[in-house]
Every structure is written in structure tokens, then in C-alpha cells.
Amino acid sequence: MTNNLFKPLALAAVLGLAGVAPLAAQTADYPNRAIKLVVPYAAGGAMDAGARVVAKDLSVVLGQPVVVDNQTGGAGTVGTANVVRQPADGYTLCFCVTGVMTITPLSDPNVRYKPLVDLAPVSHVHNMENVIMARKDLPANDFASLLALSRQGELTYGTPGAGGTHHLGAEVLKRETGVAMRHVPYRGEGPAVADLLGGQIDLVMGTAAVAAPLLKEGKIKVVANLGPRRSKLLPQVGTVAEAGYPAYGWVNFVGINAPAKTDPAIVKKLSEAVVKVMHSPSMRERFYEMGFEPIGSTPDEYAELLKRETASWAAILKTVDLPRN
């Protein structure tokens, strides 16, 4: 009796191990081909610039090409949702920013993915400083003069997309300061800045990284820093808080995420690679020069950040009427 029972049990065990062995081999061999890093915004913006720098160094550390793939639409949610639907094998990753991981999934019923459920945290890569850019001929040089100008007539402001952090941050700014602005959504920071340079809009809520070289070339003005403190990249630009609104200030976080159910061993290998890249002295110097704060964290640390940020932006959403255009 014992022998009869043993034989099918042993066979089942062998069959089970046969299924596990290839998976273990795949994990041990990871990566053995190119990895796609999806940036859910158009090329030319700060997200794209940061991703390309990180991808280049990750390629060296991982020993396989890390290729940036720009997938636009839905304030970043189209590309993010595409990553969610990919195989959980570590070969398609999302370069995810605050908006697609917190605000937009909370505020837009058309967003079907749940960031804390459908995406595995790999690493908190960096933070981005944000500013208000203005067309170079706008008669305002700081936030006080911008506020005064808006009282003479509503200004137009562009963002990388409706429902993202720049949009919500601007709506909170309107509520807190009374600045009169009308939103014009774009498919990324690059297209928004292009229209700013062409004079089609008055302002862009964007990043210090994109603003700094344009300011140096005299193509735009930067009238305010949207963060809690001045930027190392643009120390001459005052904050909204300094203009008399001390409670106002925020930054964007950027992280790398994989589809849920990605093998923890693969996530760990990716996270360790990101930490190595982001903690290197040369990368840290490069990122500070770009207006980014380099981080590089463990998956657990990034998961905790996501929980905190989700709760924080959810609380803000309850106090702001966020139009979708």
C-alpha cells in the first residue's frame, strides 16, 4: 500500500520540479536579452532625459541593452497600462512618475490599473524639481508679478497631461493664491515647451531640468520654483512659498516598476543594479546638474514611498475640483 501511494506522489513531485526548474534557470540567467524601459511620455522632456541616462548605465551593469521606449497618451497612463499587461519576466519595465502611480489612477475612472496591485516596485530612482516657465516676452519675472498680471486677464498654462501632478499642482496653486490660469494639456513636457517657445501658451508647469538650458539661452523666463526649497540647478529662482504662500511646495518622484508577479529574484537583481547606478559619484553629479535628486532605493523602501504618496495626493484630491482638460 505504501509503495503504491509513493509512486504517484513521487511522479507528481518530479513533474512539479520539471516546471520549476526552467523558471529557476530563467531567473538565474536573467537578463539574457534586451530590456525595454517604457517612458509613458513623449521624447524631449525631463522624464525622457532622465530615463536615457539611467538606461545607458543600467545597460553596462546588467550586461544587456536597456532600451527606452516612449509611449504617450492619457497623462502617462497609456504607457503605464501597457507595461501592466506585459509578461512578468523583467523584460518590460516602467519609468513611472508620481502622476501615473498616484494621482491619475485615483482621479480618472477610465484608468483601469491599480498601481499598488498591478505593478511591482523595483526602485525609487530620483526626484524632479518643478518650476513655472513663462514665454520670454511675458511681462512677469517672479511669482508676485505673475499673480498681478493674471488679475488683468487669464493666462494659459501647459502641462505634460491632464490629471498629472503638474496639473493638480497648478490647480492647488490657483486655489491657494488666486492666480488666474487656464489649463492646456499635452502629451508630454516636450510638446508643451515647444508651444511655449512658439508663443501659443503663456506658461508651462514643468521641470527645472528642461527649464535651465532654455533659460540660459534666453528663450524663456522661470518665474517660480514649485518645490519646498530653491533648486540647486536654478538657485536664483524663488519659490511660491517665499512669495507669501508657505504651505505650498511639492516634487515629483520617479521610480522603476515591473509587472506584478515578476519573480522577486529578478526584482532584486534589477533593484541592486539601479542602486549601483544611482549611488555612483558620477551619476549623482550628473543628476544634480540636470536638476534631479538621485535616490536609488530597495523595493521595500520604494513600496513605502508609494503608499505615503498615494495617501497624500488622495487627501489633496478631496479638496480640489480637478477638471479633465
N, C-alpha and C positions, 0 to 999 in steps of 0.2 A: 504493500500500500504506500509505504513511504517512497519507494523507488518510482512508482507511477506518478505520484504528485511532484516529485523532484524534477522529472524530465521536462514537463511543460513549463514549470517555473523557471528552470534554467534556460530553456529556449527563449522565454519571454525576456529574461534578463539580457541574453545575448542580442536579441533583436533591438531591445531598448538602447543598449550600448552602441549598436551599429548606427542608430540615429544620432546619438550624442557625439560620437567620435568625429564625424565630418564637421559638425558645428564647432567643436573644440579646435579642430585643425584650422578652420577658417579664422577663428578668433586669434589663434597663435600666429597665424600668417598675416594678420591684418597690419597695415594695408598692403595689398599686392597689386593695386591699380589706382588710377586717378580718383581723387575725391572732389566732389562738386560742393562748393560753398555758395549757397544761394543768398544773394543780397536782394531783398524784396523792394528795391528802389532803383530808379534809373541811374545809369552811369554818370559820373561827373560831380556827385555830391560827396559829403563828408563820409557817409556810410560806405560808399564805394571806395573812396580813397583809403580809409582805414582797413577795409577788407583786403584790398590788394597788397598792402604792406604786410599784413598778418599772413595772408596766404603764401606769399613768397618765402617767408621764413619757416612756416609750417611745412612747406614742401621739402625743405632741407632737413628738418628734424625728423619727419615721418618717412623720408626716402621715396616719396611718391608725389606727383604733381597735385597741388591743391588749386583748383580752377574756379575763379569767380564767375558766377552766372547771375546776371541781373534779370529779375523777373518782376515787372512793375504791376501796379494796379491795386485799388482798394486800400489806399494808405498803407501799403505794405502787406496787407493780409492775403493777397492772391499768392504771392511767392511763398509766404509762410505756410499757407494751407497746402500748397503743392508739396512742401517738404514733409508735412504730416502724412501725406498719402504715399510716400516713397517707402521702399523696403527698409526695415530697421537693421541695416547691415553696416552702418557707419560710412557709407559712400556718398550720402547726400546730407548736408548739414545746412542749418540756417544761421546766418549772421543777423541775429534778432535784436531789435531795439525796443525801448520802453513801450512805444505805442502798440506794436503788434503783440506784445506779451502781456499787456495790462489794459490800457485804455480802450482800444478799438473792440476787442472781444467783449468788453463789458458794456459798451455804449451802442454797438451796432448789431441788431438782431440777425443780420444777414451773415455774420461771421459764425461759421459752424464749428470751428475747432476750439478746444479748451486748452490754453497754454500749459496750465499746471498738470493736465492729464495726458495730453496728446504729444507733448514734446519733453524729451529728457534733457535736463540741464547738463551741459558739459563744462563750461567755464564762463565766468564774468570777465570779459576781455578788457573793456575800458569804459570810461565815462566821457561824454562830449559836452563841451561848454557851448552855450547858445546865446545868440545876440539878435538885436534888431538891426538889419541892414536897411539903408534908405538909398533911393536914387540920388546921384551926386548933386543934382540941382534942386533937391527938396530943401526949402528954407527952414531947416531944423538941424541942430548939431548935437543935441543931447535930449534926454527924455523929457525934461521940463519944456523945452521949446517944441518938441513933437506934440506933447499934450496940448499946448496952447494952439498950435497950428490945426490940430484935429477939431478944435472947437469952432474953427472958421469954415470947416467943411470936411465931411467924412473921407478918410484915407482908405486906400485899398492895400491889403497885405496878402502875400502869398505864403503857402506852407508846402511841405512835401506830401500833403494829402489830408483830406477831411477825416476828422476823428482821431488824429495822432496827437502826440504830446505838444507839438508846436501849435496845433490848432486849439487844443484845450488850454494850453498855457496862455495863448493870446486871449481867449475868451475870459479866463480868470483875470488877466491884465485889464481888460475892458471893464469888468465888474469892479475891480479894486481901485482903479484910477480914473475911470470915466473917459479914457481915450476912445475916440470915435474911429473905428476901423471896420471895413467890410472884408470878409474872407474870400480869397480866390484860391481854390485847391489845385495842386499839380500832382504829377506822378513821380515826383522826386524833387530834391533840392536843386539839382542842376537846371531843370526846365524853369523853375520859379526864378532863379537868379538870372537866367537868360532873358526873361521878360522884364525883370528889374533893370537890367542893363539897357534894354531896348526902350525903357520908359513906359511900358504898358501898365505897370503897377508901381505903387509908391514905396512899399516896404516888403521885406521878406523876413519871416521868423526862421532863422537858420543857424548854422554853426559858426563858431569862431574860426574853425579850420578853413572853411570856404571863404569867409569874410576877409581874413587877414591879408592874403595876397592881393585881393581886389582893392582893398583899402590902400595898400602900399602903392598900387599902380594909379591911384586917384580915380578909380572907376565907380566907387560907391562911397557912402558915409556909413559909419557904425554909430548909432545914436544911444544904444544902451546894451548892457550885459544883463541877460535874464537869470543869471545864476545868483547864489547867495554871496559870492565874493568876486572880485575882479579876476580876469583871466591872466595867466602868465604870458599868454601869447599877445594879448591886447590890454596891457596894464593901464593904458591911458583912457580906456572906456569905462565910464562909471556904471554902476548897477542901478536897477529900478529901485532897489532898497535905499540907496544913497539919495535918490531923488525925493525921498519922503514916504516910501511905502515899505517899511522894514520887514513886513511879513511875506513879501513876495520874493521868490527865488527857487529855481529848480534846475536839474541837469538831466540829461539822458544817459541811461546805461546801455551798453551793447554787450551781448553775450553770444556764445555759440551753443546751439541746441541741436539735438538729433531726434529722429522719430522715436516715439515712445516704444518701449520693449527692446531698444537696442541693447545688446549684451553689455552688462556692467564692465566687463573686462575691456571692451572696445572704448566705452565712455571714459574709463580710467586712463587708457593709453592716450586718447585724444586730449584729455584734461592735462595730463602731465606734459604733453607736447606744447599746449598753449601756455602753461605756466613757465616752461623753459624759455619760450619765445618772448613772453611779455616781461619776464624778470631780467632779461639780458640788458646790460647797461646801454648798448647801442640802440635797442628798441625803445627803451624808456626815454632816452634823449630825443629820439626821432618823434615819438608820440607827443611829448611835451611841446616840441616845436610845431606840431600840427594842431595844437590846441586840444589835445586829448589827455586824459589822466589814465595812464596804463595801470591795469589791475592784474589779471591772471589769477584765477581762484580755483578751488576744488569744486566738484559738482555739488556737494552739500552746502558750501558757502553760497554758491550761486542760487541754489534752491531756496535758501532762506531769504536772500535778496528779493527773489521773485515774489515770495509770499508777502514781504513787507511792502514792496512797491505796489502790488495789486491792491492791498488793503488801503494804502494811502491814496492812490488815484481813484479808487471806488468811493472813498469818502468825499473827494473833491467833486466827482461827477454828480453826487447828490445835491450839490449846491449850485451847479451851473447848468443852464439850458444850452445844450450843445447842438447847434444846427448842423445838418449834414452837408452843407455846401458853403 
